[in-house]
Amino acid sequence: MTARRHLLELGFGLLAMAVLVPLAWQELVPGRDAPARAAEARDVLTPEMLAPASTANRCARGRVELTFDDGPDLYTPQILEVLRAHEVRAVFYVTGEKAAARPELVRAIAAAGHRVENHSWNHPHLTDLPSARVREQLARTSAAIEDAGAPRPTLFRPPFGSTDATVEAQARALGMRVVRWTIDTHDWRGRHPDEIAATVLTRAEPGAVVLMHDGVARSAATVRSLPTIIRGLRARGFCTALPG
């Protein structure tokens, strides 16, 4: 009986690992939604977060661009609310599958004056794909964005920043320029909001492009970091504006 019980316990342990390890991995990878993820976002907004910045949005030291990847998703509406309160315009690099699933959020992003740009259909490593599949990833996403009511994308941010001559050529053929970022906040790793904000503020320089995420399970921390980022940038003489 003892041996049988040990075997059963071992079997249940292996089964638990088979379920939990993939879930943990999906929580950590940008663009991957864990199946166990909550159906509703937690409301993390507070009145203090929505209080306007005390400094004007002047470009005395130059422009810093705020960007968000992997949405639109559960925390996108709260990010939009913070941006609205502080009169910030940003760029949202959306995946095609999420744009098709949540077209109302794509419309809300565009209606608020933000740019909606292409981040592939489902966030693959594009350099591992043949040319035809790369084109499909980009073309389907641009079509989904347009179908949702936003302008056709002119920018493409490759997942993981991974690109090559094939990816660049397909993006150009579809009327898009490949872009990356200069400041990676690593917000998707589960960092504290203060750490996310400090990464931006200590590395900010004219023309900086900040990478954040509105489409991962840990995007609540990104929402909480935004007011500090915006106020800190403006206090340092940076404006938060769209690319030209």
HUVENHU-V165428 format. One line per field, one symbol per residue. phi: phi as a letter, one per 30 degrees, with the letter a starting at -180 (. if undefined). psi: psi as a letter, one per 20 degrees, with the letter a starting at -180 (. if undefined). burial: + if it has 9 or more other C-alpha atoms within 8 Angstrom, else -. A space follows every 50 residues. Layout:
phi = ???
psi = ???
burial = ???
This chain:
phi = .ddddddddddddddddddddedddddcceiccdeddddbdddcdbeddc deddcddccecjcbccbbcicdaeceeddddddddchccbccccdddddd dbdddeddddddjcccbcbidbiddddccdedddddedddddddddddjc dddcbbcdeiicbadddddddddcibcdbbacbcdhdddjddeddddded ddcdaeidbccbbcbbdcdeddeddeeddddddddcjcccbddd
psi = ggggghggggghghgghhghghggghhippippphjqqhqqpojqqhhhj pqqiqqmqlhiaqpppqpqjaqahighhghgghghjlqprpooqqhhhgh hmhhhghhgghjjrporpkrgklrnhiiqrghhgggggghghghgghijq qpqiqpoppjjorahgggghgghjkqppqcrhooikhiikqqhhggghgg hijprpjqopoapjkrhkihhgghhgggggggghhjjqqnrqq.
burial = ----------------------++-+++-+++++----------+---++ --+---+-+-++++++++++++++++-+++++++++-+++++++++++++ -++-+++-++---++++++++++-+++---+--++-++++++++++-+++ -++++++++--++--+++-+++---+++--+-+-++++--+-+--+++++ +--+-+-++++++++++++++++++++-++++++--++++++--
